[in-house]
Amino acid sequence: MDFVLIVLQSGVATGTVLLFATIGEIFAERSGILNLGVEGMMLFGAMTAYKFSAITGNAWLGVLIGMAAAGVISQIHAFISIHLQADQVVSGLSLNFLATGISLVLGEGLNSLKGVLTFPSYSISLLMDIPIIGRIFFTNQSILVYIGYILIPLCWYFIYHTRPGMHLRA
């Protein structure tokens, strides 16, 4: 049972990255933009975050710089698809390939970096006592996982319950 528990806890921890990208893509889709370059943006942001957290010794600063780097790629997509009226599928896929290639070139040699920081893991004692689910979702998880837990209902509320009939626009 412990092996299964560890696998499920790891799945929650590693899936949080996809949660953040999914929430961002939900807002993009609600505004009418199809963004097929999310994977490349994630890769470019992750490479940048890893590199800057190793250089500065601060994992939070690395995450902020990685988010900004992925945001720059998304602004390129926004400019191409909104202002230049280009096809969103072609723009997204092109930026996906571009960001993947740039990440491979600029990320060369990052495997040899030593001492890259990680975020501390926490357990929420009251919630981890819930049978099975508590041990999976609330035992030894990173602070980013808990931030993801908070973002889910906040984004749901923002999208569906703020000013009925309001639509996001790009």
Sequence and secondary structure as in RCSB ss.txt:
>XXXX:A:sequence
MDFVLIVLQSGVATGTVLLFATIGEIFAERSGILNLGVEGMMLFGAMTAYKFSAITGNAWLGVLIGMAAAGVISQ
IHAFISIHLQADQVVSGLSLNFLATGISLVLGEGLNSLKGVLTFPSYSISLLMDIPIIGRIFFTNQSILVYIGYI
LIPLCWYFIYHTRPGMHLRA
>XXXX:A:secstr
 HHHHHHHHHHHHHHHHHHHHHHHHHHHHHTT   TTHHHHHHHHHHHHHHHHHHHS HHHHHHHHHHHHHHHHH
HHHIIIIIS   HHHHHHHHHHHHHHHHHHHTTTGGG        EE  TTGGGSTTHHHHHSSSEEHHHHHHHH
HHHHHHHHHHHSSTT     
